[in-house]
Amino acid sequence: MTAAAGDSLRLQIEVPARAPAGRPVPIVLRARNAGGRRRELYLLGRSPTFDITVRAEDGRMIWRRLQDSTVPAILQVRTLAPGEELTARFRWDQRANDGAPVGPGRYTVRGALLTGSPPPLETPAAALEVVAR
């Protein structure tokens, strides 16, 4: 698990350190108000929109959750009380954006929360090793 340190908002991404090749990889993203006051977030989409990217060890983009997706230009205001968090769960099927399966290797996974003003809020990169079964 890794977390981004921002004033009072903590973004975290959770991925397993290792995953067998060909099996779905669970990914959890959290945006938590770690401060003592309410925090307003201006978010894009009908529901809070999280993106995920997976990069190969050489930095090449392998997969992006929102690749070729249209995010509605709806701006919503979400207020998080102290300690409250937004959580999103995903499963990466270990396929690249072109549909080809990825092989064993080392990857980095990063999450982002899309806000009303660029750039998105990002997590630090988390390491993932895909191992042969």
Order of alpha helices (4+ residues) and beta strands (2+ residues): beta-beta-beta-beta-beta-beta-beta-beta-beta-beta-beta-beta
